[in-house]
């Protein structure tokens, strides 16, 4: 056994009323295949075009290796000119990826090629659209976003495997204390239930995004992503209307962001060992309770 995964709901288009009642309010993920049909980006954002408008801007690259206990979680493994990196992911297998790249600072004209889905919801952070690029072997480790936004994640140029879990499962997922990510010793696609028994029976959703698909990922959702093809995605972020959720976002940024980095730098490997043991202890306790509701 292992995770209990169901397909993510998928529609071509959806009315604002149905979206709010069926997905936004209950915080359920959804794939909207036709949301980008009117976006110029859908046809325009080819690898060659992006190389043309961004050029030789040097970008940090990340790999699939575990986080070093003495370093911040998002430490770059290498760097490369952007156009060379696009050639790399479109011509060969690589695990190198670009993380949270504000491509619009380099090429502001790209903003004219997208449309914020304000008819579906408000609260978009218009200054924070970001792009993610990956080679066909690259994986985004299991985590949830520290600032707790709703995310509209649109994929371009290939396929991406996505697995999501509600935040209520975080202890069963071996969430590390003071962090928004899990123990990196288990394989999301084939978890070792003997070693990590709390994973058995955890319920999630799964999909393969294709070119032009938009994934609505509600606030606090854990996500794991694997690039099947060298490709790229755009994330649009929006605040949840709940005051409590906004307060939780500020708390996470202060405590789970600043405190975690400080403890890592101060105590290094000892801190890493401590929190892994605590994550395992909490998971066992949660498993004994049964479902987290």
C-alpha positions as CSV (number, residue, x, y, z in Angstrom):
1,X,0.0,0.0,0.0
2,X,1.0,3.6,0.4
3,X,-0.6,6.9,-0.4
4,X,-4.2,6.9,-1.5
5,X,-4.2,9.2,-4.5
6,X,-7.3,10.3,-6.5
7,X,-7.3,12.3,-9.8
8,X,-7.4,16.1,-9.5
9,X,-10.7,17.4,-10.8
10,X,-10.3,18.7,-14.3
11,X,-12.5,21.1,-16.4
12,X,-12.1,22.9,-19.7
13,X,-13.6,26.1,-18.3
14,X,-15.6,27.0,-15.1
15,X,-17.9,29.8,-14.1
16,X,-16.8,32.2,-11.3
17,X,-19.7,31.1,-9.2
18,X,-18.9,27.3,-9.6
19,X,-15.3,28.0,-8.9
20,X,-15.9,29.8,-5.7
21,X,-18.5,27.4,-4.3
22,X,-16.9,24.1,-5.4
23,X,-13.2,24.9,-5.2
24,X,-12.2,28.2,-3.6
25,X,-14.4,28.1,-0.5
26,X,-13.8,24.4,0.3
27,X,-10.1,24.7,-0.8
28,X,-10.1,21.9,-3.3
29,X,-7.5,21.7,-6.2
30,X,-8.7,22.0,-9.8
31,X,-7.1,21.8,-13.2
32,X,-8.5,24.3,-15.8
33,X,-7.4,23.3,-19.2
34,X,-8.9,26.2,-21.1
35,X,-8.0,29.1,-18.8
36,X,-5.1,30.2,-21.0
37,X,-6.8,29.8,-24.4
38,X,-6.9,33.6,-24.8
39,X,-3.4,34.2,-23.5
40,X,-0.8,35.2,-26.0
41,X,1.7,33.3,-23.9
42,X,0.1,29.9,-24.8
43,X,1.5,30.1,-28.3
44,X,4.1,32.7,-27.9
45,X,6.3,31.4,-25.1
46,X,8.4,28.9,-27.0
47,X,11.9,28.1,-25.7
48,X,13.4,30.2,-28.6
49,X,11.2,33.2,-27.8
50,X,12.1,33.1,-24.1
51,X,15.8,32.8,-25.0
52,X,15.4,35.9,-27.2
53,X,13.8,38.1,-24.6
54,X,15.9,37.1,-21.5
55,X,19.2,36.4,-23.2
56,X,22.3,35.7,-21.2
57,X,21.1,36.7,-17.8
58,X,22.9,34.4,-15.4
59,X,20.5,32.4,-13.3
60,X,20.9,30.2,-10.2
61,X,20.2,26.5,-10.7
62,X,19.0,23.9,-8.2
63,X,19.3,20.1,-8.2
64,X,17.6,17.2,-6.5
65,X,20.1,16.8,-3.7
66,X,19.0,16.9,-0.1
67,X,19.2,20.3,1.8
68,X,22.5,20.7,3.7
69,X,21.7,21.1,7.3
70,X,24.0,24.1,7.6
71,X,22.6,26.0,4.7
72,X,19.3,27.7,3.8
73,X,16.8,25.4,2.2
74,X,17.0,27.0,-1.3
75,X,20.8,27.0,-1.9
76,X,21.8,27.1,-5.5
77,X,23.9,24.2,-6.9
78,X,25.2,26.0,-9.9
79,X,24.6,29.0,-12.2
80,X,24.4,29.4,-16.0
81,X,23.3,32.0,-18.6
82,X,19.6,31.6,-19.2
83,X,19.8,30.9,-22.9
84,X,22.3,28.1,-22.3
85,X,20.1,26.6,-19.7
86,X,17.1,26.6,-22.0
87,X,19.2,24.8,-24.6
88,X,20.2,22.3,-21.9
89,X,16.7,21.3,-20.8
90,X,15.4,21.1,-24.3
91,X,18.2,18.9,-25.7
92,X,19.1,16.5,-22.8
93,X,18.2,15.1,-19.5
94,X,19.1,17.1,-16.4
95,X,17.9,17.6,-12.9
96,X,18.9,21.2,-12.8
97,X,16.0,23.6,-12.4
98,X,15.3,27.3,-11.9
99,X,13.4,28.2,-8.8
100,X,11.0,31.2,-8.3
101,X,12.5,33.3,-11.2
102,X,11.0,36.8,-11.7
103,X,11.5,36.7,-15.4
104,X,9.4,39.8,-15.8
105,X,12.1,42.0,-14.4
106,X,14.3,40.9,-17.3
107,X,11.5,41.0,-19.9
108,X,8.6,43.1,-18.7
109,X,6.9,42.8,-22.1
110,X,6.0,39.2,-21.1
111,X,3.4,40.6,-18.7
112,X,1.3,41.6,-21.7
113,X,1.1,37.9,-22.6
114,X,-0.8,36.7,-19.5
115,X,-4.2,37.5,-17.9
116,X,-4.7,37.4,-14.2
117,X,-7.9,35.3,-13.5
118,X,-9.5,38.0,-11.5
119,X,-13.0,36.9,-12.6
120,X,-12.4,33.7,-10.5
121,X,-11.0,35.4,-7.4
122,X,-9.3,38.6,-6.1
123,X,-6.3,39.2,-4.0
124,X,-3.6,38.6,-6.7
125,X,-0.1,39.7,-5.9
126,X,0.5,41.5,-9.2
127,X,4.2,42.2,-8.3
128,X,5.0,38.5,-7.7
129,X,4.4,36.4,-10.7
130,X,7.2,33.9,-10.9
131,X,8.4,31.2,-13.2
132,X,9.9,27.7,-12.6
133,X,12.0,25.8,-15.2
134,X,13.1,22.2,-15.0
135,X,14.9,19.5,-16.9
136,X,13.3,16.1,-17.5
137,X,15.0,14.6,-14.4
138,X,14.3,17.5,-12.0
139,X,12.0,17.2,-9.0
140,X,10.5,19.8,-6.6
141,X,10.7,18.2,-3.2
142,X,7.5,17.8,-1.1
143,X,6.6,21.0,0.7
144,X,4.0,23.7,1.1
145,X,4.6,27.4,0.4
146,X,5.6,29.4,3.5
147,X,3.4,32.4,2.8
148,X,0.2,30.3,2.3
149,X,-1.1,31.8,-1.0
150,X,-3.6,30.4,-3.4
151,X,-1.6,29.5,-6.5
152,X,-2.6,29.4,-10.2
153,X,0.2,27.3,-11.7
154,X,0.2,27.2,-15.5
155,X,2.5,24.8,-17.4
156,X,4.2,25.3,-20.7
157,X,6.1,23.2,-23.2
158,X,5.8,19.7,-21.9
159,X,4.4,17.5,-19.1
160,X,4.7,17.7,-15.3
161,X,3.7,15.1,-12.7
162,X,2.0,16.7,-9.7
163,X,1.0,15.1,-6.3
164,X,-0.9,17.2,-3.7
165,X,-1.8,16.7,-0.1
166,X,-4.0,18.8,2.2
167,X,-2.2,20.6,5.0
168,X,-4.1,18.6,7.6
169,X,-1.8,15.6,6.8
170,X,1.4,17.5,7.6
171,X,2.4,15.4,10.6
172,X,1.7,12.2,8.8
173,X,4.0,13.5,6.1
174,X,6.8,13.8,8.5
175,X,6.8,17.6,8.4
176,X,10.0,18.9,10.0
177,X,9.6,21.2,13.0
178,X,9.9,25.0,12.2
179,X,9.7,24.1,8.5
180,X,7.3,23.7,5.6
181,X,8.9,20.6,4.1
182,X,9.1,16.9,5.0
183,X,11.8,14.5,5.7
184,X,13.6,14.0,2.4
185,X,14.4,10.3,3.0
186,X,11.2,9.0,1.5
187,X,10.4,8.5,-2.1
188,X,7.0,10.2,-2.9
189,X,6.4,7.9,-5.8
190,X,7.3,4.7,-3.9
191,X,7.3,5.4,-0.1
192,X,8.9,2.9,2.2
193,X,6.0,2.1,4.5
194,X,8.1,-0.1,6.8
195,X,10.5,2.8,7.5
196,X,7.8,5.6,7.4
197,X,4.6,3.8,8.5
198,X,2.6,7.1,9.0
199,X,2.6,7.6,5.2
200,X,0.4,4.6,4.7
201,X,-3.1,5.7,3.9
202,X,-2.4,9.4,3.6
203,X,-4.9,10.8,1.1
204,X,-3.9,13.0,-1.8
205,X,-4.6,14.0,-5.4
206,X,-2.5,13.5,-8.6
207,X,-2.3,14.7,-12.2
208,X,-0.1,15.2,-15.2
209,X,-0.1,18.8,-16.4
210,X,0.2,19.4,-20.1
211,X,1.0,22.5,-22.1
212,X,-1.5,25.3,-21.3
213,X,-3.0,23.6,-18.3
214,X,-3.6,25.6,-15.1
215,X,-3.6,24.0,-11.7
216,X,-5.4,25.8,-8.9
217,X,-3.6,24.9,-5.7
218,X,-5.3,26.1,-2.6
219,X,-3.6,27.8,0.3
220,X,-1.4,25.5,2.4
221,X,-1.4,22.5,0.0
222,X,1.6,20.3,0.1
223,X,3.0,19.7,-3.4
224,X,5.6,17.4,-5.1
225,X,6.4,18.0,-8.8
226,X,8.5,16.1,-11.3
227,X,9.2,17.4,-14.8
228,X,8.5,14.6,-17.3
229,X,9.9,16.8,-20.1
230,X,12.2,19.8,-20.1
231,X,9.6,22.6,-19.6
232,X,8.5,25.5,-17.5
233,X,5.6,26.9,-15.4
234,X,4.2,30.3,-14.3
235,X,2.8,30.7,-10.8
236,X,0.3,33.5,-10.0
237,X,-0.2,34.0,-6.3
238,X,-3.2,35.4,-4.5
239,X,-4.1,36.0,-0.8
240,X,-6.8,34.0,0.9
241,X,-9.7,36.3,2.1
242,X,-9.4,34.9,5.6
243,X,-7.8,37.3,8.1
244,X,-6.6,34.2,10.1
245,X,-4.9,32.8,7.0
246,X,-3.1,36.1,6.5
247,X,-2.0,36.1,10.1
248,X,-0.7,32.5,9.7
249,X,1.3,33.6,6.6
250,X,3.0,36.4,8.6
251,X,3.8,33.9,11.4
252,X,5.2,31.4,9.0
253,X,7.5,34.0,7.4
254,X,8.8,35.1,10.8
255,X,9.1,31.8,12.6
256,X,9.4,29.1,10.0
257,X,11.5,31.2,7.7
258,X,13.8,33.3,9.9
259,X,14.0,30.9,12.9
260,X,14.6,27.8,10.9
261,X,17.5,29.4,9.0
262,X,19.0,30.8,12.2
263,X,18.8,27.4,14.0
264,X,20.3,25.7,11.0
265,X,23.3,28.1,10.8
266,X,23.8,27.9,14.6
267,X,23.5,24.2,15.4
268,X,24.0,22.7,12.0
269,X,23.9,18.8,12.1
270,X,22.7,18.6,15.7
271,X,19.6,20.6,14.8
272,X,19.0,18.5,11.7
273,X,19.1,15.3,13.8
274,X,16.9,16.8,16.5
275,X,14.1,17.8,14.1
276,X,14.2,14.6,12.1
277,X,13.7,12.6,15.3
278,X,10.9,14.9,16.4
279,X,9.2,14.7,13.0
280,X,9.2,10.8,13.3
281,X,7.9,11.0,16.8
282,X,5.0,13.3,15.8
283,X,4.2,11.2,12.8
284,X,3.9,8.1,15.0
285,X,1.6,9.9,17.4
286,X,-0.6,11.2,14.6
287,X,-0.8,7.7,13.1
288,X,-2.0,6.3,16.4
289,X,-4.9,8.8,16.2
290,X,-6.0,7.7,12.8
291,X,-7.3,10.2,10.2
292,X,-6.4,13.9,11.0
293,X,-10.0,15.0,11.5
